[in-house]
Amino acid sequence: MRYYTTMSALAILFLFPLLWSGWASLQDPGDYVRMAEYGEGLGTYLTNSLLVSVMTVAGTLAVSALGGYAFARFDFPGKDLLFLATLAILMVPYATILIPLYVLLGYLGLQNSLVGLSLVLIMFQLPFAIFMMRNSFEAIPRELEEAAMVDGCGTFRAFIRVLLHAVRPGLITVGLFAFLASWNDFFAPLILLNDGASFTLPVAMVSMTQGTFGTIDYGMLQAGVMVMAVPCLVLFIVLQRHYVRGFMSGALRG
């Protein structure tokens, strides 16, 4: 009984800010109208955020699946050193390398580009994603892969047709983390994007809620919080079962 009481109290504590924001955002329907008509329009900012998130998820899944499979199944010179170097990116302060990356994107012609922003976000997601995918592949018995090869599959075909299905919970977990990180990221788009038509929703929200002399439009701010939170909540609820299985089936192994 004490367990359920404690869990209920914690659930209420964590849900209260979201419920309060939802209630506050509905006090004046005009807040949503003004938000939708601000600048380039809410549809533009939502589309930009969605494109960045989709590209980040797709790139993170593709690279982390291949990298995790290579680290889990193959032996090659410098394997452990390369893996440690990949994880070492996690120790680099996020903000310290955005300016060098901005300069690099300029050389590549990708400044003020959603593609360039997605590449940067993918880079920041890869250390954690590769770590999870390596452990997910290591949790799969080698006999499964060997059985596929006996049936005529090559290494790549076994990877595509058998192993990816076996590590689907890990892939969903990595994809969910990548989506949430890219959808809610503010600092990287603020530095790497300079055209209002390219702004993602978090950057646009900061601009649209600031009024004269730095005043904050709290009604519009709460409406924006709900617009940003709803996709994350829906996605997490839909994928929660796979997300939990991703951790339980070897994502934290090793």
MIDOSE-1310 file (N, C-alpha, C; in nm, 2 decimals, decimal comma, always signed):
residues 254
mryy	+0,08/-0,12/+0,00/+0,00/+0,00/+0,00/+0,09/+0,13/+0,00; +0,20/+0,12/+0,08/+0,29/+0,24/+0,09/+0,35/+0,26/-0,05; +0,38/+0,15/-0,12/+0,44/+0,16/-0,25/+0,35/+0,24/-0,35; +0,22/+0,20/-0,36/+0,13/+0,26/-0,45/+0,10/+0,41/-0,41
ttms	+0,10/+0,44/-0,28/+0,08/+0,57/-0,23/+0,20/+0,66/-0,28; +0,32/+0,61/-0,26/+0,44/+0,69/-0,30/+0,44/+0,71/-0,45; +0,41/+0,60/-0,53/+0,41/+0,62/-0,67/+0,31/+0,71/-0,72; +0,19/+0,71/-0,66/+0,08/+0,80/-0,70/+0,12/+0,95/-0,67
alai	+0,18/+0,97/-0,55/+0,23/+1,10/-0,51/+0,33/+1,15/-0,61; +0,43/+1,07/-0,65/+0,53/+1,11/-0,75/+0,47/+1,13/-0,88; +0,37/+1,05/-0,92/+0,31/+1,08/-1,05/+0,24/+1,21/-1,06; +0,17/+1,24/-0,95/+0,10/+1,37/-0,94/+0,20/+1,49/-0,94
lflf	+0,31/+1,47/-0,87/+0,41/+1,57/-0,86/+0,47/+1,60/-1,00; +0,50/+1,49/-1,08/+0,56/+1,51/-1,21/+0,45/+1,56/-1,32; +0,33/+1,52/-1,30/+0,23/+1,56/-1,40/+0,17/+1,70/-1,37; +0,18/+1,75/-1,25/+0,12/+1,88/-1,22/+0,17/+1,99/-1,31
pllw	+0,30/+2,01/-1,34/+0,34/+2,12/-1,43/+0,27/+2,11/-1,57; +0,27/+1,99/-1,62/+0,21/+1,97/-1,75/+0,06/+2,00/-1,75; -0,01/+1,95/-1,65/-0,15/+1,97/-1,64/-0,18/+2,12/-1,62; -0,10/+2,19/-1,54/-0,11/+2,33/-1,52/-0,09/+2,41/-1,65
sgwa	+0,01/+2,37/-1,72/+0,03/+2,43/-1,85/-0,08/+2,41/-1,95; -0,14/+2,29/-1,95/-0,25/+2,26/-2,03/-0,37/+2,35/-1,99; -0,40/+2,36/-1,86/-0,51/+2,44/-1,82/-0,49/+2,59/-1,85; -0,37/+2,64/-1,83/-0,34/+2,78/-1,86/-0,34/+2,81/-2,01
slqd	-0,31/+2,71/-2,09/-0,31/+2,74/-2,23/-0,45/+2,75/-2,29; -0,55/+2,70/-2,22/-0,69/+2,70/-2,26/-0,77/+2,82/-2,21; -0,71/+2,90/-2,13/-0,78/+3,02/-2,07/-0,82/+3,12/-2,18; -0,73/+3,14/-2,28/-0,76/+3,23/-2,39/-0,73/+3,17/-2,52
pgdy	-0,83/+3,12/-2,59/-0,81/+3,06/-2,72/-0,74/+3,15/-2,82; -0,74/+3,28/-2,80/-0,67/+3,37/-2,89/-0,52/+3,35/-2,88; -0,47/+3,29/-2,78/-0,32/+3,26/-2,77/-0,28/+3,17/-2,88; -0,36/+3,07/-2,91/-0,33/+2,97/-3,02/-0,34/+3,04/-3,15
vrma	-0,43/+3,13/-3,17/-0,45/+3,20/-3,30/-0,33/+3,29/-3,32; -0,28/+3,37/-3,22/-0,17/+3,45/-3,24/-0,04/+3,37/-3,26; -0,03/+3,26/-3,19/+0,09/+3,17/-3,21/+0,09/+3,12/-3,36; -0,03/+3,08/-3,41/-0,03/+3,02/-3,54/+0,00/+3,12/-3,65
eyge	-0,03/+3,25/-3,62/-0,01/+3,35/-3,72/+0,13/+3,43/-3,71; +0,21/+3,39/-3,61/+0,33/+3,46/-3,58/+0,43/+3,43/-3,69; +0,51/+3,54/-3,73/+0,62/+3,52/-3,82/+0,58/+3,44/-3,95; +0,66/+3,33/-3,97/+0,64/+3,25/-4,09/+0,52/+3,16/-4,08
glgt	+0,46/+3,16/-3,96/+0,34/+3,07/-3,94/+0,38/+2,94/-3,86; +0,29/+2,90/-3,77/+0,32/+2,78/-3,69/+0,34/+2,66/-3,78; +0,27/+2,65/-3,89/+0,29/+2,53/-3,98/+0,44/+2,52/-4,03; +0,50/+2,63/-4,06/+0,64/+2,63/-4,11/+0,73/+2,58/-4,00
yltn	+0,71/+2,63/-3,88/+0,80/+2,59/-3,77/+0,78/+2,45/-3,73; +0,66/+2,40/-3,73/+0,63/+2,26/-3,71/+0,69/+2,17/-3,81; +0,68/+2,21/-3,94/+0,74/+2,14/-4,05/+0,89/+2,13/-4,04; +0,95/+2,24/-4,00/+1,10/+2,24/-3,99/+1,14/+2,15/-3,88
sllv	+1,07/+2,16/-3,76/+1,11/+2,07/-3,65/+1,09/+1,92/-3,69; +0,98/+1,89/-3,76/+0,95/+1,76/-3,80/+1,06/+1,70/-3,90; +1,10/+1,79/-3,99/+1,20/+1,75/-4,09/+1,33/+1,72/-4,02; +1,37/+1,81/-3,93/+1,50/+1,79/-3,86/+1,49/+1,66/-3,77
svmt	+1,38/+1,64/-3,71/+1,36/+1,52/-3,62/+1,37/+1,39/-3,70; +1,30/+1,39/-3,82/+1,30/+1,27/-3,90/+1,43/+1,24/-3,95; +1,50/+1,35/-4,00/+1,64/+1,32/-4,06/+1,74/+1,28/-3,95; +1,72/+1,34/-3,83/+1,81/+1,30/-3,72/+1,78/+1,15/-3,68
vagt	+1,66/+1,12/-3,67/+1,62/+0,98/-3,63/+1,67/+0,88/-3,73; +1,65/+0,91/-3,86/+1,69/+0,82/-3,97/+1,84/+0,80/-3,97; +1,91/+0,91/-3,96/+2,06/+0,91/-3,97/+2,12/+0,84/-3,85; +2,06/+0,87/-3,73/+2,11/+0,80/-3,61/+2,09/+0,65/-3,61
lavs	+1,97/+0,61/-3,65/+1,94/+0,47/-3,66/+2,03/+0,40/-3,76; +2,05/+0,46/-3,88/+2,13/+0,39/-3,98/+2,28/+0,37/-3,93; +2,34/+0,48/-3,88/+2,48/+0,48/-3,85/+2,50/+0,39/-3,72; +2,41/+0,41/-3,62/+2,43/+0,34/-3,49/+2,40/+0,19/-3,51
algg	+2,31/+0,15/-3,60/+2,28/+0,01/-3,62/+2,41/-0,06/-3,69; +2,46/+0,01/-3,79/+2,58/-0,05/-3,86/+2,70/-0,05/-3,76; +2,72/+0,06/-3,69/+2,83/+0,07/-3,60/+2,82/-0,02/-3,48; +2,70/-0,03/-3,43/+2,68/-0,13/-3,32/+2,70/-0,27/-3,36
yafa	+2,66/-0,30/-3,48/+2,68/-0,44/-3,53/+2,83/-0,47/-3,55; +2,90/-0,37/-3,60/+3,04/-0,39/-3,63/+3,12/-0,41/-3,49; +3,09/-0,33/-3,40/+3,15/-0,34/-3,27/+3,12/-0,47/-3,19; +3,00/-0,52/-3,22/+2,95/-0,64/-3,15/+3,00/-0,77/-3,21
rfdf	+3,02/-0,77/-3,34/+3,04/-0,89/-3,41/+3,18/-0,91/-3,48; +3,25/-0,80/-3,50/+3,37/-0,81/-3,57/+3,49/-0,77/-3,48; +3,60/-0,83/-3,51/+3,73/-0,79/-3,45/+3,82/-0,73/-3,55; +3,87/-0,61/-3,52/+3,96/-0,54/-3,61/+4,06/-0,46/-3,52
pgkd	+4,17/-0,42/-3,58/+4,27/-0,35/-3,50/+4,21/-0,21/-3,45; +4,24/-0,18/-3,33/+4,19/-0,06/-3,27/+4,05/-0,05/-3,23; +3,98/-0,17/-3,23/+3,84/-0,17/-3,20/+3,80/-0,11/-3,07; +3,87/-0,15/-2,96/+3,84/-0,10/-2,83/+3,87/+0,05/-2,82
llfl	+3,98/+0,09/-2,88/+4,02/+0,23/-2,88/+3,92/+0,32/-2,95; +3,88/+0,27/-3,07/+3,78/+0,35/-3,14/+3,65/+0,36/-3,07; +3,61/+0,25/-3,00/+3,48/+0,25/-2,93/+3,49/+0,35/-2,81; +3,61/+0,36/-2,74/+3,63/+0,45/-2,63/+3,63/+0,59/-2,69
atla	+3,69/+0,61/-2,80/+3,69/+0,75/-2,86/+3,55/+0,79/-2,90; +3,47/+0,70/-2,94/+3,33/+0,73/-2,97/+3,26/+0,78/-2,85; +3,27/+0,70/-2,74/+3,21/+0,73/-2,61/+3,26/+0,86/-2,55; +3,39/+0,90/-2,58/+3,45/+1,02/-2,53/+3,38/+1,14/-2,58
ilmv	+3,31/+1,14/-2,69/+3,24/+1,25/-2,73/+3,14/+1,30/-2,63; +3,09/+1,20/-2,55/+2,99/+1,24/-2,45/+3,05/+1,33/-2,34; +3,18/+1,33/-2,33/+3,25/+1,41/-2,23/+3,28/+1,55/-2,28; +3,26/+1,58/-2,41/+3,29/+1,71/-2,46/+3,17/+1,80/-2,44
pyat	+3,18/+1,91/-2,37/+3,07/+2,01/-2,35/+3,00/+2,04/-2,48; +2,87/+2,03/-2,48/+2,79/+2,05/-2,60/+2,82/+2,18/-2,66; +2,82/+2,29/-2,58/+2,82/+2,42/-2,64/+2,96/+2,46/-2,70; +3,07/+2,39/-2,65/+3,20/+2,43/-2,69/+3,24/+2,40/-2,84
ilip	+3,17/+2,31/-2,90/+3,20/+2,27/-3,04/+3,10/+2,32/-3,14; +3,00/+2,39/-3,10/+2,90/+2,44/-3,19/+2,96/+2,55/-3,29; +3,04/+2,64/-3,23/+3,10/+2,74/-3,32/+3,19/+2,68/-3,42; +3,28/+2,58/-3,38/+3,36/+2,52/-3,49/+3,28/+2,44/-3,59
lyvl	+3,17/+2,38/-3,54/+3,08/+2,31/-3,63/+3,01/+2,41/-3,73; +2,98/+2,52/-3,68/+2,92/+2,63/-3,76/+3,01/+2,67/-3,88; +3,14/+2,68/-3,84/+3,24/+2,72/-3,94/+3,26/+2,60/-4,04; +3,26/+2,48/-3,99/+3,27/+2,36/-4,08/+3,16/+2,35/-4,18
lgyl	+3,03/+2,38/-4,12/+2,92/+2,37/-4,21/+2,92/+2,48/-4,32; +2,99/+2,59/-4,29/+3,01/+2,70/-4,39/+3,10/+2,65/-4,50; +3,20/+2,58/-4,47/+3,29/+2,52/-4,58/+3,21/+2,42/-4,66; +3,12/+2,35/-4,60/+3,04/+2,25/-4,67/+2,92/+2,31/-4,74
glqn	+2,89/+2,43/-4,72/+2,77/+2,50/-4,78/+2,64/+2,46/-4,71; +2,65/+2,42/-4,59/+2,53/+2,38/-4,51/+2,50/+2,47/-4,40; +2,55/+2,59/-4,39/+2,51/+2,69/-4,29/+2,36/+2,73/-4,32; +2,29/+2,75/-4,21/+2,15/+2,79/-4,22/+2,07/+2,68/-4,30
slvg	+2,10/+2,56/-4,27/+2,04/+2,45/-4,34/+1,99/+2,35/-4,24; +1,86/+2,30/-4,27/+1,81/+2,19/-4,19/+1,89/+2,06/-4,20; +1,94/+2,04/-4,31/+2,03/+1,92/-4,33/+2,15/+1,93/-4,25; +2,22/+2,05/-4,25/+2,34/+2,07/-4,17/+2,31/+2,06/-4,02
lslv	+2,19/+2,11/-3,97/+2,15/+2,10/-3,83/+2,13/+1,96/-3,80; +2,07/+1,88/-3,89/+2,04/+1,74/-3,86/+2,17/+1,66/-3,85; +2,27/+1,69/-3,93/+2,40/+1,62/-3,92/+2,47/+1,65/-3,79; +2,46/+1,77/-3,74/+2,52/+1,80/-3,61/+2,44/+1,73/-3,49
limf	+2,31/+1,72/-3,50/+2,23/+1,65/-3,40/+2,26/+1,50/-3,40; +2,28/+1,45/-3,52/+2,31/+1,31/-3,54/+2,45/+1,28/-3,47; +2,54/+1,37/-3,49/+2,67/+1,35/-3,43/+2,66/+1,34/-3,28; +2,58/+1,43/-3,22/+2,57/+1,43/-3,07/+2,49/+1,31/-3,02
qlpf	+2,41/+1,24/-3,10/+2,33/+1,13/-3,06/+2,41/+1,00/-3,08; +2,51/+1,00/-3,17/+2,58/+0,87/-3,20/+2,65/+0,80/-3,09; +2,72/+0,87/-3,00/+2,79/+0,79/-2,89/+2,69/+0,70/-2,81; +2,59/+0,76/-2,76/+2,49/+0,69/-2,68/+2,42/+0,58/-2,76
aifm	+2,39/+0,62/-2,89/+2,31/+0,53/-2,98/+2,40/+0,40/-3,01; +2,53/+0,43/-3,04/+2,62/+0,32/-3,08/+2,64/+0,23/-2,96; +2,65/+0,29/-2,84/+2,67/+0,21/-2,72/+2,55/+0,12/-2,70; +2,43/+0,17/-2,71/+2,31/+0,09/-2,69/+2,30/-0,02/-2,80
mrns	+2,33/+0,01/-2,92/+2,31/-0,08/-3,03/+2,42/-0,19/-3,02; +2,54/-0,16/-2,98/+2,64/-0,26/-2,96/+2,59/-0,36/-2,85; +2,54/-0,31/-2,74/+2,50/-0,40/-2,64/+2,37/-0,48/-2,68; +2,29/-0,42/-2,76/+2,17/-0,49/-2,81/+2,21/-0,61/-2,90
feai	+2,30/-0,58/-2,99/+2,35/-0,69/-3,08/+2,42/-0,80/-3,00; +2,50/-0,76/-2,89/+2,57/-0,86/-2,81/+2,47/-0,95/-2,73; +2,35/-0,90/-2,71/+2,25/-0,98/-2,64/+2,19/-1,08/-2,72; +2,21/-1,07/-2,86/+2,15/-1,17/-2,95/+2,24/-1,28/-2,97
prel	+2,19/-1,41/-2,95/+2,28/-1,53/-2,96/+2,34/-1,53/-3,10; +2,47/-1,57/-3,11/+2,53/-1,58/-3,24/+2,47/-1,69/-3,32; +2,41/-1,79/-3,25/+2,35/-1,90/-3,32/+2,24/-1,86/-3,42; +2,17/-1,75/-3,38/+2,07/-1,70/-3,47/+2,12/-1,65/-3,60
eeaa	+2,23/-1,58/-3,59/+2,30/-1,53/-3,71/+2,36/-1,65/-3,79; +2,42/-1,74/-3,72/+2,48/-1,86/-3,79/+2,37/-1,94/-3,86; +2,25/-1,95/-3,80/+2,14/-2,03/-3,86/+2,10/-1,96/-3,99; +2,09/-1,83/-3,99/+2,06/-1,75/-4,11/+2,16/-1,77/-4,22
mvdg	+2,29/-1,78/-4,19/+2,39/-1,80/-4,29/+2,39/-1,94/-4,34; +2,35/-2,04/-4,26/+2,33/-2,18/-4,31/+2,22/-2,18/-4,41; +2,12/-2,10/-4,39/+2,01/-2,10/-4,48/+2,04/-2,02/-4,61; +2,16/-1,97/-4,62/+2,20/-1,91/-4,75/+2,22/-1,76/-4,74
cgtf	+2,20/-1,70/-4,62/+2,21/-1,55/-4,61/+2,36/-1,52/-4,60; +2,40/-1,41/-4,66/+2,53/-1,35/-4,63/+2,53/-1,27/-4,51; +2,64/-1,21/-4,47/+2,65/-1,13/-4,35/+2,56/-1,01/-4,35; +2,56/-0,94/-4,46/+2,47/-0,82/-4,47/+2,32/-0,86/-4,48
rafi	+2,29/-0,97/-4,55/+2,15/-1,01/-4,56/+2,10/-1,06/-4,43; +2,18/-1,13/-4,35/+2,15/-1,18/-4,22/+2,12/-1,06/-4,13; +2,21/-0,95/-4,14/+2,19/-0,83/-4,06/+2,06/-0,77/-4,09; +2,02/-0,75/-4,22/+1,90/-0,68/-4,26/+1,78/-0,77/-4,22
rvll	+1,78/-0,89/-4,26/+1,66/-0,97/-4,25/+1,63/-1,04/-4,11; +1,74/-1,06/-4,03/+1,73/-1,13/-3,91/+1,76/-1,04/-3,79; +1,88/-0,99/-3,79/+1,93/-0,92/-3,67/+1,86/-0,79/-3,64; +1,82/-0,72/-3,74/+1,75/-0,59/-3,72/+1,62/-0,61/-3,65
havr	+1,55/-0,72/-3,69/+1,42/-0,76/-3,63/+1,45/-0,80/-3,48; +1,56/-0,87/-3,46/+1,58/-0,91/-3,32/+1,61/-0,80/-3,23; +1,67/-0,69/-3,28/+1,71/-0,57/-3,19/+1,61/-0,46/-3,21; +1,49/-0,49/-3,26/+1,39/-0,38/-3,28/+1,37/-0,30/-3,15
pgli	+1,35/-0,36/-3,04/+1,33/-0,27/-2,92/+1,45/-0,17/-2,89; +1,57/-0,22/-2,92/+1,69/-0,12/-2,91/+1,68/-0,01/-3,01; +1,64/-0,05/-3,13/+1,63/+0,06/-3,24/+1,52/+0,16/-3,20; +1,41/+0,11/-3,15/+1,30/+0,20/-3,11/+1,35/+0,29/-3,00
tvgl	+1,42/+0,24/-2,90/+1,47/+0,32/-2,79/+1,56/+0,43/-2,84; +1,66/+0,39/-2,93/+1,75/+0,49/-2,99/+1,67/+0,59/-3,07; +1,58/+0,55/-3,15/+1,50/+0,64/-3,23/+1,42/+0,74/-3,15; +1,36/+0,69/-3,03/+1,29/+0,77/-2,95/+1,37/+0,88/-2,88
fafl	+1,49/+0,84/-2,83/+1,58/+0,93/-2,77/+1,62/+1,04/-2,88; +1,65/+1,00/-3,00/+1,70/+1,09/-3,10/+1,59/+1,19/-3,14; +1,46/+1,14/-3,14/+1,35/+1,23/-3,17/+1,33/+1,33/-3,07; +1,33/+1,29/-2,94/+1,30/+1,38/-2,83/+1,41/+1,48/-2,82
aswn	+1,54/+1,44/-2,84/+1,65/+1,54/-2,84/+1,64/+1,64/-2,95; +1,62/+1,59/-3,07/+1,61/+1,69/-3,18/+1,49/+1,77/-3,18; +1,38/+1,72/-3,14/+1,25/+1,80/-3,14/+1,26/+1,91/-3,04; +1,32/+1,89/-2,92/+1,33/+1,99/-2,82/+1,45/+2,07/-2,81
dffa	+1,55/+2,04/-2,90/+1,68/+2,11/-2,89/+1,66/+2,26/-2,93; +1,72/+2,34/-2,85/+1,71/+2,49/-2,87/+1,84/+2,55/-2,91; +1,95/+2,51/-2,84/+2,08/+2,58/-2,86/+2,14/+2,56/-2,99; +2,14/+2,43/-3,05/+2,20/+2,41/-3,18/+2,13/+2,49/-3,29
plil	+1,99/+2,48/-3,30/+1,92/+2,56/-3,40/+1,94/+2,71/-3,38; +1,96/+2,76/-3,26/+1,98/+2,90/-3,23/+2,11/+2,94/-3,29; +2,21/+2,86/-3,28/+2,35/+2,89/-3,34/+2,36/+2,87/-3,49; +2,30/+2,76/-3,53/+2,32/+2,72/-3,67/+2,22/+2,77/-3,77
lndg	+2,11/+2,83/-3,73/+2,01/+2,88/-3,82/+2,00/+3,03/-3,80; +1,99/+3,10/-3,91/+1,98/+3,25/-3,89/+1,87/+3,31/-3,98; +1,79/+3,22/-4,04/+1,68/+3,27/-4,12/+1,55/+3,22/-4,06; +1,46/+3,32/-4,04/+1,33/+3,29/-3,97/+1,25/+3,18/-4,04
asft	+1,26/+3,17/-4,17/+1,19/+3,06/-4,24/+1,25/+2,92/-4,21; +1,37/+2,92/-4,15/+1,43/+2,79/-4,12/+1,42/+2,75/-3,97; +1,37/+2,84/-3,89/+1,36/+2,82/-3,75/+1,28/+2,69/-3,71; +1,33/+2,62/-3,61/+1,25/+2,51/-3,56/+1,16/+2,57/-3,45
lpva	+1,07/+2,49/-3,40/+0,97/+2,54/-3,31/+1,03/+2,60/-3,18; +1,12/+2,53/-3,11/+1,18/+2,59/-2,99/+1,24/+2,73/-3,01; +1,31/+2,75/-3,12/+1,37/+2,89/-3,14/+1,25/+2,99/-3,17; +1,16/+2,95/-3,25/+1,04/+3,04/-3,28/+0,97/+3,07/-3,16
mvsm	+0,95/+2,98/-3,06/+0,88/+3,00/-2,94/+0,94/+3,11/-2,86; +1,07/+3,11/-2,85/+1,14/+3,22/-2,77/+1,11/+3,35/-2,83; +1,11/+3,36/-2,96/+1,09/+3,49/-3,03/+0,95/+3,53/-3,02; +0,85/+3,44/-3,03/+0,71/+3,48/-3,03/+0,65/+3,52/-2,90
tqgt	+0,72/+3,47/-2,79/+0,67/+3,50/-2,66/+0,73/+3,62/-2,59; +0,83/+3,68/-2,66/+0,89/+3,80/-2,60/+0,82/+3,93/-2,66; +0,77/+4,01/-2,57/+0,69/+4,13/-2,62/+0,78/+4,25/-2,60; +0,71/+4,37/-2,59/+0,78/+4,49/-2,58/+0,86/+4,50/-2,45
fgti	+0,98/+4,55/-2,46/+1,07/+4,57/-2,34/+1,10/+4,44/-2,27; +1,10/+4,33/-2,35/+1,14/+4,20/-2,29/+1,03/+4,13/-2,21; +0,91/+4,18/-2,21/+0,80/+4,12/-2,14/+0,76/+3,98/-2,21; +0,71/+3,89/-2,13/+0,68/+3,76/-2,18/+0,53/+3,74/-2,19
dygm	+0,49/+3,69/-2,31/+0,34/+3,66/-2,33/+0,32/+3,51/-2,27; +0,28/+3,50/-2,15/+0,27/+3,37/-2,08/+0,16/+3,29/-2,14; +0,06/+3,35/-2,19/-0,05/+3,27/-2,25/+0,00/+3,20/-2,37; +0,07/+3,27/-2,46/+0,12/+3,21/-2,58/+0,23/+3,11/-2,55
lqag	+0,31/+3,14/-2,44/+0,41/+3,05/-2,40/+0,36/+2,92/-2,36; +0,25/+2,92/-2,28/+0,19/+2,79/-2,24/+0,12/+2,72/-2,36; +0,07/+2,79/-2,45/+0,01/+2,73/-2,57/+0,12/+2,66/-2,65; +0,24/+2,73/-2,66/+0,35/+2,67/-2,73/+0,41/+2,54/-2,66
vmvm	+0,41/+2,55/-2,52/+0,45/+2,43/-2,45/+0,37/+2,31/-2,48; +0,24/+2,33/-2,49/+0,15/+2,22/-2,52/+0,17/+2,17/-2,66; +0,19/+2,26/-2,75/+0,21/+2,22/-2,89/+0,34/+2,13/-2,91; +0,44/+2,17/-2,83/+0,56/+2,10/-2,84/+0,56/+1,97/-2,76
avpc	+0,48/+1,97/-2,65/+0,48/+1,85/-2,56/+0,39/+1,73/-2,62; +0,28/+1,77/-2,68/+0,18/+1,66/-2,72/+0,25/+1,56/-2,81; +0,32/+1,59/-2,92/+0,38/+1,49/-3,00/+0,48/+1,40/-2,92; +0,55/+1,45/-2,83/+0,65/+1,38/-2,75/+0,57/+1,28/-2,66
lvlf	+0,46/+1,33/-2,60/+0,38/+1,24/-2,51/+0,32/+1,13/-2,59; +0,26/+1,16/-2,70/+0,19/+1,06/-2,78/+0,29/+0,95/-2,83; +0,41/+1,00/-2,88/+0,51/+0,90/-2,93/+0,56/+0,81/-2,81; +0,58/+0,87/-2,70/+0,63/+0,79/-2,58/+0,53/+0,69/-2,54
ivlq	+0,40/+0,73/-2,53/+0,30/+0,64/-2,49/+0,29/+0,52/-2,58; +0,29/+0,56/-2,71/+0,27/+0,45/-2,82/+0,39/+0,35/-2,81; +0,51/+0,40/-2,79/+0,63/+0,32/-2,80/+0,68/+0,28/-2,66; +0,61/+0,30/-2,56/+0,66/+0,28/-2,42/+0,70/+0,13/-2,40
rhyv	+0,61/+0,04/-2,45/+0,64/-0,10/-2,44/+0,77/-0,14/-2,50; +0,80/-0,09/-2,62/+0,92/-0,13/-2,69/+1,04/-0,06/-2,62; +1,01/+0,06/-2,57/+1,12/+0,14/-2,50/+1,17/+0,06/-2,38; +1,08/+0,01/-2,30/+1,12/-0,06/-2,18/+1,19/-0,19/-2,22
rgfm	+1,14/-0,26/-2,33/+1,20/-0,38/-2,37/+1,34/-0,35/-2,42; +1,36/-0,24/-2,48/+1,49/-0,20/-2,53/+1,60/-0,20/-2,42; +1,56/-0,15/-2,31/+1,65/-0,15/-2,19/+1,67/-0,29/-2,13; +1,56/-0,36/-2,13/+1,56/-0,49/-2,06/+1,63/-0,59/-2,14
sgal	+1,64/-0,58/-2,27/+1,70/-0,68/-2,36/+1,84/-0,65/-2,40; +1,91/-0,59/-2,31/+2,06/-0,58/-2,33/+2,11/-0,44/-2,36; +2,02/-0,34/-2,36/+2,06/-0,20/-2,40/+2,16/-0,15/-2,29; +2,15/-0,20/-2,17/+2,24/-0,15/-2,07/+2,34/-0,26/-2,03
rg	+2,35/-0,36/-2,11/+2,44/-0,47/-2,08/+2,59/-0,42/-2,10; +2,68/-0,47/-2,02/+2,82/-0,43/-2,04/+2,85/-0,30/-1,98
